[in-house]
Amino acid sequence: MWKSRWRCHPWYIKIRFGALQLLVPFIVFQFVRTVILPTSVDVILLALLSLLYAAVLLDWL
């Protein structure tokens, strides 16, 4: 069978890199907002953003 040179499609790599660049400012902003005025929604959103960042960084997505 024919094998591809790349493990992932090039557009997928661009999307992952862009997501990593966008997630860092969102996580920092959400962390500051959670420290200043913590609500349950803010804490959950911060946890979800952090898990998404970890998943993209560790190649789970």
PQR file with spaces between the fields and no chain letter, atoms N, CA, C, O and H, PARSE charges and radii, in Angstrom:
ATOM       1  N    MET     1       0.828   -1.190    0.000 -0.4000 1.5000
ATOM       2  CA   MET     1       0.000    0.000    0.000 -0.0000 2.0000
ATOM       3  C    MET     1       0.865    1.244    0.000  0.5500 1.7000
ATOM       4  O    MET     1       2.009    1.239    0.456 -0.5500 1.4000
ATOM       5  N    TRP     2       0.294    2.287   -0.515 -0.4000 1.5000
ATOM       6  CA   TRP     2       0.981    3.566   -0.578 -0.0000 2.0000
ATOM       7  C    TRP     2       0.943    4.241    0.780  0.5500 1.7000
ATOM       8  O    TRP     2      -0.113    4.318    1.408 -0.5500 1.4000
ATOM       9  H    TRP     2      -0.635    2.291   -0.885  0.4000 1.0000
ATOM      10  N    LYS     3       2.090    4.730    1.239 -0.4000 1.5000
ATOM      11  CA   LYS     3       2.159    5.409    2.527 -0.0000 2.0000
ATOM      12  C    LYS     3       2.369    6.886    2.317  0.5500 1.7000
ATOM      13  O    LYS     3       3.077    7.304    1.401 -0.5500 1.4000
ATOM      14  H    LYS     3       2.948    4.667    0.729  0.4000 1.0000
ATOM      15  N    SER     4       1.748    7.672    3.172 -0.4000 1.5000
ATOM      16  CA   SER     4       1.898    9.111    3.115 -0.0000 2.0000
ATOM      17  C    SER     4       3.215    9.530    3.764  0.5500 1.7000
ATOM      18  O    SER     4       3.710    8.864    4.673 -0.5500 1.4000
ATOM      19  H    SER     4       1.173    7.332    3.916  0.4000 1.0000
ATOM      20  N    ARG     5       3.772   10.638    3.286 -0.4000 1.5000
ATOM      21  CA   ARG     5       5.013   11.140    3.878 -0.0000 2.0000
ATOM      22  C    ARG     5       4.757   11.755    5.234  0.5500 1.7000
ATOM      23  O    ARG     5       5.617   11.700    6.113 -0.5500 1.4000
ATOM      24  H    ARG     5       3.370   11.179    2.547  0.4000 1.0000
ATOM      25  N    TRP     6       3.583   12.342    5.418 -0.4000 1.5000
ATOM      26  CA   TRP     6       3.272   13.048    6.653 -0.0000 2.0000
ATOM      27  C    TRP     6       2.367   12.211    7.526  0.5500 1.7000
ATOM      28  O    TRP     6       1.558   11.419    7.042 -0.5500 1.4000
ATOM      29  H    TRP     6       2.885   12.387    4.704  0.4000 1.0000
ATOM      30  N    ARG     7       2.518   12.400    8.819 -0.4000 1.5000
ATOM      31  CA   ARG     7       1.634   11.727    9.755 -0.0000 2.0000
ATOM      32  C    ARG     7       0.272   12.405    9.758  0.5500 1.7000
ATOM      33  O    ARG     7      -0.756   11.738    9.877 -0.5500 1.4000
ATOM      34  H    ARG     7       3.175   13.043    9.212  0.4000 1.0000
ATOM      35  N    CYS     8       0.262   13.724    9.628 -0.4000 1.5000
ATOM      36  CA   CYS     8      -0.970   14.513    9.602 -0.0000 2.0000
ATOM      37  C    CYS     8      -0.986   15.361    8.342  0.5500 1.7000
ATOM      38  O    CYS     8       0.052   15.652    7.748 -0.5500 1.4000
ATOM      39  H    CYS     8       1.097   14.265    9.532  0.4000 1.0000
ATOM      40  N    HIS     9      -2.168   15.740    7.961 -0.4000 1.5000
ATOM      41  CA   HIS     9      -2.323   16.619    6.807 -0.0000 2.0000
ATOM      42  C    HIS     9      -1.782   18.009    7.166  0.5500 1.7000
ATOM      43  O    HIS     9      -1.941   18.444    8.307 -0.5500 1.4000
ATOM      44  H    HIS     9      -3.011   15.504    8.444  0.4000 1.0000
ATOM      45  N    PRO    10      -1.153   18.709    6.227 -0.5600 1.5000
ATOM      46  CA   PRO    10      -0.574   20.024    6.540  0.2800 2.0000
ATOM      47  C    PRO    10      -1.570   21.050    7.081  0.5500 1.7000
ATOM      48  O    PRO    10      -1.201   21.854    7.937 -0.5500 1.4000
ATOM      49  N    TRP    11      -2.813   21.050    6.613 -0.4000 1.5000
ATOM      50  CA   TRP    11      -3.789   22.011    7.129 -0.0000 2.0000
ATOM      51  C    TRP    11      -4.131   21.712    8.580  0.5500 1.7000
ATOM      52  O    TRP    11      -4.431   22.629    9.345 -0.5500 1.4000
ATOM      53  H    TRP    11      -3.113   20.397    5.917  0.4000 1.0000
ATOM      54  N    TYR    12      -4.090   20.435    8.971 -0.4000 1.5000
ATOM      55  CA   TYR    12      -4.356   20.075   10.360 -0.0000 2.0000
ATOM      56  C    TYR    12      -3.257   20.607   11.275  0.5500 1.7000
ATOM      57  O    TYR    12      -3.539   21.057   12.385 -0.5500 1.4000
ATOM      58  H    TYR    12      -3.846   19.691    8.349  0.4000 1.0000
ATOM      59  N    ILE    13      -2.027   20.560   10.824 -0.4000 1.5000
ATOM      60  CA   ILE    13      -0.901   21.083   11.608 -0.0000 2.0000
ATOM      61  C    ILE    13      -1.039   22.591   11.771  0.5500 1.7000
ATOM      62  O    ILE    13      -0.755   23.120   12.846 -0.5500 1.4000
ATOM      63  H    ILE    13      -1.798   20.194    9.922  0.4000 1.0000
ATOM      64  N    LYS    14      -1.469   23.291   10.727 -0.4000 1.5000
ATOM      65  CA   LYS    14      -1.682   24.737   10.822 -0.0000 2.0000
ATOM      66  C    LYS    14      -2.799   25.074   11.802  0.5500 1.7000
ATOM      67  O    LYS    14      -2.686   26.029   12.570 -0.5500 1.4000
ATOM      68  H    LYS    14      -1.699   22.861    9.854  0.4000 1.0000
ATOM      69  N    ILE    15      -3.872   24.295   11.777 -0.4000 1.5000
ATOM      70  CA   ILE    15      -4.983   24.533   12.699 -0.0000 2.0000
ATOM      71  C    ILE    15      -4.544   24.282   14.137  0.5500 1.7000
ATOM      72  O    ILE    15      -4.904   25.047   15.032 -0.5500 1.4000
ATOM      73  H    ILE    15      -3.963   23.520   11.153  0.4000 1.0000
ATOM      74  N    ARG    16      -3.768   23.219   14.374 -0.4000 1.5000
ATOM      75  CA   ARG    16      -3.267   22.936   15.727 -0.0000 2.0000
ATOM      76  C    ARG    16      -2.371   24.063   16.226  0.5500 1.7000
ATOM      77  O    ARG    16      -2.491   24.493   17.373 -0.5500 1.4000
ATOM      78  H    ARG    16      -3.475   22.598   13.647  0.4000 1.0000
ATOM      79  N    PHE    17      -1.478   24.538   15.375 -0.4000 1.5000
ATOM      80  CA   PHE    17      -0.574   25.618   15.767 -0.0000 2.0000
ATOM      81  C    PHE    17      -1.354   26.893   16.062  0.5500 1.7000
ATOM      82  O    PHE    17      -1.055   27.595   17.027 -0.5500 1.4000
ATOM      83  H    PHE    17      -1.379   24.189   14.443  0.4000 1.0000
ATOM      84  N    GLY    18      -2.347   27.193   15.240 -0.4000 1.5000
ATOM      85  CA   GLY    18      -3.185   28.371   15.476 -0.0000 2.0000
ATOM      86  C    GLY    18      -3.993   28.245   16.759  0.5500 1.7000
ATOM      87  O    GLY    18      -4.158   29.220   17.491 -0.5500 1.4000
ATOM      88  H    GLY    18      -2.591   26.622   14.456  0.4000 1.0000
ATOM      89  N    ALA    19      -4.494   27.047   17.031 -0.4000 1.5000
ATOM      90  CA   ALA    19      -5.264   26.834   18.260 -0.0000 2.0000
ATOM      91  C    ALA    19      -4.377   27.016   19.486  0.5500 1.7000
ATOM      92  O    ALA    19      -4.814   27.594   20.481 -0.5500 1.4000
ATOM      93  H    ALA    19      -4.360   26.255   16.436  0.4000 1.0000
ATOM      94  N    LEU    20      -3.146   26.536   19.430 -0.4000 1.5000
ATOM      95  CA   LEU    20      -2.235   26.721   20.560 -0.0000 2.0000
ATOM      96  C    LEU    20      -1.943   28.195   20.790  0.5500 1.7000
ATOM      97  O    LEU    20      -1.858   28.640   21.934 -0.5500 1.4000
ATOM      98  H    LEU    20      -2.791   26.067   18.622  0.4000 1.0000
ATOM      99  N    GLN    21      -1.789   28.956   19.710 -0.4000 1.5000
ATOM     100  CA   GLN    21      -1.520   30.386   19.847 -0.0000 2.0000
ATOM     101  C    GLN    21      -2.731   31.141   20.392  0.5500 1.7000
ATOM     102  O    GLN    21      -2.563   32.128   21.109 -0.5500 1.4000
ATOM     103  H    GLN    21      -1.859   28.594   18.780  0.4000 1.0000
ATOM     104  N    LEU    22      -3.927   30.705   20.073 -0.4000 1.5000
ATOM     105  CA   LEU    22      -5.129   31.382   20.561 -0.0000 2.0000
ATOM     106  C    LEU    22      -5.498   30.962   21.982  0.5500 1.7000
ATOM     107  O    LEU    22      -6.044   31.761   22.743 -0.5500 1.4000
ATOM     108  H    LEU    22      -4.063   29.904   19.491  0.4000 1.0000
ATOM     109  N    LEU    23      -5.207   29.726   22.341 -0.4000 1.5000
ATOM     110  CA   LEU    23      -5.610   29.238   23.656 -0.0000 2.0000
ATOM     111  C    LEU    23      -4.827   29.880   24.789  0.5500 1.7000
ATOM     112  O    LEU    23      -5.383   30.087   25.867 -0.5500 1.4000
ATOM     113  H    LEU    23      -4.763   29.077   21.723  0.4000 1.0000
ATOM     114  N    VAL    24      -3.569   30.197   24.587 -0.4000 1.5000
ATOM     115  CA   VAL    24      -2.754   30.769   25.669 -0.0000 2.0000
ATOM     116  C    VAL    24      -3.321   32.106   26.160  0.5500 1.7000
ATOM     117  O    VAL    24      -3.488   32.260   27.370 -0.5500 1.4000
ATOM     118  H    VAL    24      -3.116   30.028   23.711  0.4000 1.0000
ATOM     119  N    PRO    25      -3.625   33.075   25.299 -0.5600 1.5000
ATOM     120  CA   PRO    25      -4.216   34.322   25.815  0.2800 2.0000
ATOM     121  C    PRO    25      -5.588   34.112   26.464  0.5500 1.7000
ATOM     122  O    PRO    25      -5.910   34.766   27.456 -0.5500 1.4000
ATOM     123  N    PHE    26      -6.394   33.205   25.911 -0.4000 1.5000
ATOM     124  CA   PHE    26      -7.692   32.922   26.512 -0.0000 2.0000
ATOM     125  C    PHE    26      -7.536   32.338   27.913  0.5500 1.7000
ATOM     126  O    PHE    26      -8.276   32.705   28.826 -0.5500 1.4000
ATOM     127  H    PHE    26      -6.132   32.673   25.105  0.4000 1.0000
ATOM     128  N    ILE    27      -6.579   31.434   28.085 -0.4000 1.5000
ATOM     129  CA   ILE    27      -6.355   30.818   29.394 -0.0000 2.0000
ATOM     130  C    ILE    27      -5.859   31.862   30.389  0.5500 1.7000
ATOM     131  O    ILE    27      -6.307   31.883   31.536 -0.5500 1.4000
ATOM     132  H    ILE    27      -5.978   31.135   27.344  0.4000 1.0000
ATOM     133  N    VAL    28      -4.937   32.727   29.965 -0.4000 1.5000
ATOM     134  CA   VAL    28      -4.426   33.763   30.867 -0.0000 2.0000
ATOM     135  C    VAL    28      -5.544   34.715   31.266  0.5500 1.7000
ATOM     136  O    VAL    28      -5.679   35.040   32.445 -0.5500 1.4000
ATOM     137  H    VAL    28      -4.573   32.709   29.034  0.4000 1.0000
ATOM     138  N    PHE    29      -6.348   35.168   30.307 -0.4000 1.5000
ATOM     139  CA   PHE    29      -7.457   36.062   30.603 -0.0000 2.0000
ATOM     140  C    PHE    29      -8.456   35.410   31.547  0.5500 1.7000
ATOM     141  O    PHE    29      -8.929   36.042   32.492 -0.5500 1.4000
ATOM     142  H    PHE    29      -6.238   34.903   29.349  0.4000 1.0000
ATOM     143  N    GLN    30      -8.775   34.148   31.292 -0.4000 1.5000
ATOM     144  CA   GLN    30      -9.740   33.443   32.132 -0.0000 2.0000
ATOM     145  C    GLN    30      -9.176   33.209   33.530  0.5500 1.7000
ATOM     146  O    GLN    30      -9.924   33.244   34.507 -0.5500 1.4000
ATOM     147  H    GLN    30      -8.390   33.635   30.525  0.4000 1.0000
ATOM     148  N    PHE    31      -7.879   32.973   33.639 -0.4000 1.5000
ATOM     149  CA   PHE    31      -7.256   32.802   34.949 -0.0000 2.0000
ATOM     150  C    PHE    31      -7.334   34.089   35.762  0.5500 1.7000
ATOM     151  O    PHE    31      -7.671   34.063   36.945 -0.5500 1.4000
ATOM     152  H    PHE    31      -7.272   32.945   32.845  0.4000 1.0000
ATOM     153  N    VAL    32      -7.022   35.210   35.124 -0.4000 1.5000
ATOM     154  CA   VAL    32      -7.102   36.501   35.824 -0.0000 2.0000
ATOM     155  C    VAL    32      -8.536   36.789   36.231  0.5500 1.7000
ATOM     156  O    VAL    32      -8.783   37.247   37.347 -0.5500 1.4000
ATOM     157  H    VAL    32      -6.749   35.231   34.162  0.4000 1.0000
ATOM     158  N    ARG    33      -9.463   36.533   35.359 -0.4000 1.5000
ATOM     159  CA   ARG    33     -10.875   36.752   35.676 -0.0000 2.0000
ATOM     160  C    ARG    33     -11.337   35.848   36.817  0.5500 1.7000
ATOM     161  O    ARG    33     -12.122   36.268   37.667 -0.5500 1.4000
ATOM     162  H    ARG    33      -9.262   36.161   34.453  0.4000 1.0000
ATOM     163  N    THR    34     -10.847   34.607   36.836 -0.4000 1.5000
ATOM     164  CA   THR    34     -11.219   33.677   37.892 -0.0000 2.0000
ATOM     165  C    THR    34     -10.614   34.090   39.232  0.5500 1.7000
ATOM     166  O    THR    34     -11.244   33.919   40.275 -0.5500 1.4000
ATOM     167  H    THR    34     -10.209   34.266   36.145  0.4000 1.0000
ATOM     168  N    VAL    35      -9.400   34.631   39.210 -0.4000 1.5000
ATOM     169  CA   VAL    35      -8.776   35.073   40.457 -0.0000 2.0000
ATOM     170  C    VAL    35      -9.500   36.293   41.018  0.5500 1.7000
ATOM     171  O    VAL    35      -9.695   36.395   42.229 -0.5500 1.4000
ATOM     172  H    VAL    35      -8.888   34.770   38.362  0.4000 1.0000
ATOM     173  N    ILE    36      -9.901   37.222   40.144 -0.4000 1.5000
ATOM     174  CA   ILE    36     -10.550   38.456   40.604 -0.0000 2.0000
ATOM     175  C    ILE    36     -11.980   38.191   41.072  0.5500 1.7000
ATOM     176  O    ILE    36     -12.359   38.603   42.169 -0.5500 1.4000
ATOM     177  H    ILE    36      -9.743   37.139   39.160  0.4000 1.0000
ATOM     178  N    LEU    37     -12.756   37.524   40.268 -0.4000 1.5000
ATOM     179  CA   LEU    37     -14.168   37.291   40.596 -0.0000 2.0000
ATOM     180  C    LEU    37     -14.525   35.836   40.275  0.5500 1.7000
ATOM     181  O    LEU    37     -15.065   35.559   39.204 -0.5500 1.4000
ATOM     182  H    LEU    37     -12.449   37.189   39.377  0.4000 1.0000
ATOM     183  N    PRO    38     -14.233   34.909   41.185 -0.5600 1.5000
ATOM     184  CA   PRO    38     -14.458   33.492   40.864  0.2800 2.0000
ATOM     185  C    PRO    38     -15.937   33.099   40.914  0.5500 1.7000
ATOM     186  O    PRO    38     -16.612   33.276   41.928 -0.5500 1.4000
ATOM     187  N    THR    39     -16.407   32.575   39.817 -0.4000 1.5000
ATOM     188  CA   THR    39     -17.730   31.957   39.783 -0.0000 2.0000
ATOM     189  C    THR    39     -17.541   30.528   39.286  0.5500 1.7000
ATOM     190  O    THR    39     -16.486   30.182   38.753 -0.5500 1.4000
ATOM     191  H    THR    39     -15.858   32.432   38.993  0.4000 1.0000
ATOM     192  N    SER    40     -18.545   29.723   39.459 -0.4000 1.5000
ATOM     193  CA   SER    40     -18.414   28.328   39.041 -0.0000 2.0000
ATOM     194  C    SER    40     -18.252   28.214   37.525  0.5500 1.7000
ATOM     195  O    SER    40     -17.541   27.332   37.044 -0.5500 1.4000
ATOM     196  H    SER    40     -19.401   30.004   39.892  0.4000 1.0000
ATOM     197  N    VAL    41     -18.896   29.085   36.782 -0.4000 1.5000
ATOM     198  CA   VAL    41     -18.777   29.057   35.318 -0.0000 2.0000
ATOM     199  C    VAL    41     -17.340   29.393   34.902  0.5500 1.7000
ATOM     200  O    VAL    41     -16.791   28.766   33.996 -0.5500 1.4000
ATOM     201  H    VAL    41     -19.474   29.801   37.172  0.4000 1.0000
ATOM     202  N    ASP    42     -16.736   30.378   35.563 -0.4000 1.5000
ATOM     203  CA   ASP    42     -15.357   30.747   35.244 -0.0000 2.0000
ATOM     204  C    ASP    42     -14.388   29.610   35.536  0.5500 1.7000
ATOM     205  O    ASP    42     -13.475   29.353   34.752 -0.5500 1.4000
ATOM     206  H    ASP    42     -17.182   30.887   36.299  0.4000 1.0000
ATOM     207  N    VAL    43     -14.580   28.939   36.646 -0.4000 1.5000
ATOM     208  CA   VAL    43     -13.697   27.834   37.012 -0.0000 2.0000
ATOM     209  C    VAL    43     -13.844   26.681   36.024  0.5500 1.7000
ATOM     210  O    VAL    43     -12.851   26.081   35.611 -0.5500 1.4000
ATOM     211  H    VAL    43     -15.322   29.148   37.283  0.4000 1.0000
ATOM     212  N    ILE    44     -15.068   26.376   35.653 -0.4000 1.5000
ATOM     213  CA   ILE    44     -15.302   25.295   34.687 -0.0000 2.0000
ATOM     214  C    ILE    44     -14.719   25.653   33.327  0.5500 1.7000
ATOM     215  O    ILE    44     -14.098   24.812   32.677 -0.5500 1.4000
ATOM     216  H    ILE    44     -15.874   26.863   35.989  0.4000 1.0000
ATOM     217  N    LEU    45     -14.913   26.889   32.894 -0.4000 1.5000
ATOM     218  CA   LEU    45     -14.370   27.324   31.608 -0.0000 2.0000
ATOM     219  C    LEU    45     -12.845   27.291   31.608  0.5500 1.7000
ATOM     220  O    LEU    45     -12.236   26.887   30.618 -0.5500 1.4000
ATOM     221  H    LEU    45     -15.418   27.572   33.422  0.4000 1.0000
ATOM     222  N    LEU    46     -12.227   27.711   32.703 -0.4000 1.5000
ATOM     223  CA   LEU    46     -10.773   27.648   32.812 -0.0000 2.0000
ATOM     224  C    LEU    46     -10.282   26.210   32.763  0.5500 1.7000
ATOM     225  O    LEU    46      -9.275   25.920   32.117 -0.5500 1.4000
ATOM     226  H    LEU    46     -12.722   28.040   33.507  0.4000 1.0000
ATOM     227  N    ALA    47     -10.978   25.315   33.436 -0.4000 1.5000
ATOM     228  CA   ALA    47     -10.600   23.898   33.410 -0.0000 2.0000
ATOM     229  C    ALA    47     -10.737   23.316   32.000  0.5500 1.7000
ATOM     230  O    ALA    47      -9.867   22.571   31.550 -0.5500 1.4000
ATOM     231  H    ALA    47     -11.795   25.550   33.961  0.4000 1.0000
ATOM     232  N    LEU    48     -11.820   23.652   31.306 -0.4000 1.5000
ATOM     233  CA   LEU    48     -12.019   23.145   29.945 -0.0000 2.0000
ATOM     234  C    LEU    48     -10.962   23.682   28.981  0.5500 1.7000
ATOM     235  O    LEU    48     -10.440   22.936   28.152 -0.5500 1.4000
ATOM     236  H    LEU    48     -12.527   24.257   31.671  0.4000 1.0000
ATOM     237  N    LEU    49     -10.646   24.969   29.088 -0.4000 1.5000
ATOM     238  CA   LEU    49      -9.614   25.548   28.229 -0.0000 2.0000
ATOM     239  C    LEU    49      -8.252   24.915   28.509  0.5500 1.7000
ATOM     240  O    LEU    49      -7.484   24.648   27.584 -0.5500 1.4000
ATOM     241  H    LEU    49     -11.070   25.574   29.761  0.4000 1.0000
ATOM     242  N    SER    50      -7.961   24.679   29.776 -0.4000 1.5000
ATOM     243  CA   SER    50      -6.684   24.056   30.136 -0.0000 2.0000
ATOM     244  C    SER    50      -6.601   22.623   29.630  0.5500 1.7000
ATOM     245  O    SER    50      -5.559   22.198   29.130 -0.5500 1.4000
ATOM     246  H    SER    50      -8.585   24.896   30.527  0.4000 1.0000
ATOM     247  N    LEU    51      -7.686   21.881   29.757 -0.4000 1.5000
ATOM     248  CA   LEU    51      -7.698   20.508   29.250 -0.0000 2.0000
ATOM     249  C    LEU    51      -7.594   20.472   27.727  0.5500 1.7000
ATOM     250  O    LEU    51      -6.928   19.597   27.173 -0.5500 1.4000
ATOM     251  H    LEU    51      -8.532   22.226   30.163  0.4000 1.0000
ATOM     252  N    LEU    52      -8.239   21.403   27.056 -0.4000 1.5000
ATOM     253  CA   LEU    52      -8.137   21.471   25.603 -0.0000 2.0000
ATOM     254  C    LEU    52      -6.714   21.793   25.174  0.5500 1.7000
ATOM     255  O    LEU    52      -6.210   21.214   24.212 -0.5500 1.4000
ATOM     256  H    LEU    52      -8.780   22.114   27.506  0.4000 1.0000
ATOM     257  N    TYR    53      -6.061   22.718   25.884 -0.4000 1.5000
ATOM     258  CA   TYR    53      -4.675   23.062   25.581 -0.0000 2.0000
ATOM     259  C    TYR    53      -3.767   21.851   25.790  0.5500 1.7000
ATOM     260  O    TYR    53      -2.902   21.568   24.961 -0.5500 1.4000
ATOM     261  H    TYR    53      -6.471   23.188   26.665  0.4000 1.0000
ATOM     262  N    ALA    54      -3.965   21.145   26.891 -0.4000 1.5000
ATOM     263  CA   ALA    54      -3.153   19.958   27.166 -0.0000 2.0000
ATOM     264  C    ALA    54      -3.389   18.876   26.123  0.5500 1.7000
ATOM     265  O    ALA    54      -2.448   18.197   25.712 -0.5500 1.4000
ATOM     266  H    ALA    54      -4.667   21.375   27.565  0.4000 1.0000
ATOM     267  N    ALA    55      -4.630   18.708   25.691 -0.4000 1.5000
ATOM     268  CA   ALA    55      -4.953   17.696   24.696 -0.0000 2.0000
ATOM     269  C    ALA    55      -4.301   18.003   23.351  0.5500 1.7000
ATOM     270  O    ALA    55      -3.795   17.102   22.682 -0.5500 1.4000
ATOM     271  H    ALA    55      -5.395   19.259   26.025  0.4000 1.0000
ATOM     272  N    VAL    56      -4.315   19.262   22.960 -0.4000 1.5000
ATOM     273  CA   VAL    56      -3.682   19.644   21.694 -0.0000 2.0000
ATOM     274  C    VAL    56      -2.166   19.517   21.810  0.5500 1.7000
ATOM     275  O    VAL    56      -1.506   19.056   20.879 -0.5500 1.4000
ATOM     276  H    VAL    56      -4.726   19.994   23.503  0.4000 1.0000
ATOM     277  N    LEU    57      -1.618   19.923   22.949 -0.4000 1.5000
ATOM     278  CA   LEU    57      -0.185   19.883   23.142 -0.0000 2.0000
ATOM     279  C    LEU    57       0.352   18.455   23.196  0.5500 1.7000
ATOM     280  O    LEU    57       1.447   18.189   22.700 -0.5500 1.4000
ATOM     281  H    LEU    57      -2.154   20.297   23.705  0.4000 1.0000
ATOM     282  N    LEU    58      -0.392   17.551   23.783 -0.4000 1.5000
ATOM     283  CA   LEU    58       0.050   16.155   23.918 -0.0000 2.0000
ATOM     284  C    LEU    58      -0.398   15.266   22.773  0.5500 1.7000
ATOM     285  O    LEU    58      -0.254   14.046   22.842 -0.5500 1.4000
ATOM     286  H    LEU    58      -1.281   17.768   24.186  0.4000 1.0000
ATOM     287  N    ASP    59      -0.940   15.867   21.715 -0.4000 1.5000
ATOM     288  CA   ASP    59      -1.382   15.128   20.513 -0.0000 2.0000
ATOM     289  C    ASP    59      -2.532   14.178   20.779  0.5500 1.7000
ATOM     290  O    ASP    59      -2.607   13.121   20.154 -0.5500 1.4000
ATOM     291  H    ASP    59      -1.057   16.859   21.659  0.4000 1.0000
ATOM     292  N    TRP    60      -3.430   14.524   21.690 -0.4000 1.5000
ATOM     293  CA   TRP    60      -4.601   13.698   21.917 -0.0000 2.0000
ATOM     294  C    TRP    60      -5.695   14.046   20.918  0.5500 1.7000
ATOM     295  O    TRP    60      -6.607   13.247   20.702 -0.5500 1.4000
ATOM     296  H    TRP    60      -3.369   15.383   22.198  0.4000 1.0000
ATOM     297  N    LEU    61      -5.622   15.214   20.310 -0.4000 1.5000
ATOM     298  CA   LEU    61      -6.603   15.623   19.311 -0.0000 2.0000
ATOM     299  C    LEU    61      -5.965   15.697   17.950  0.5500 1.7000
ATOM     300  O    LEU    61      -6.635   16.027   16.972 -0.5500 1.4000
ATOM     301  H    LEU    61      -4.881   15.862   20.485  0.4000 1.0000
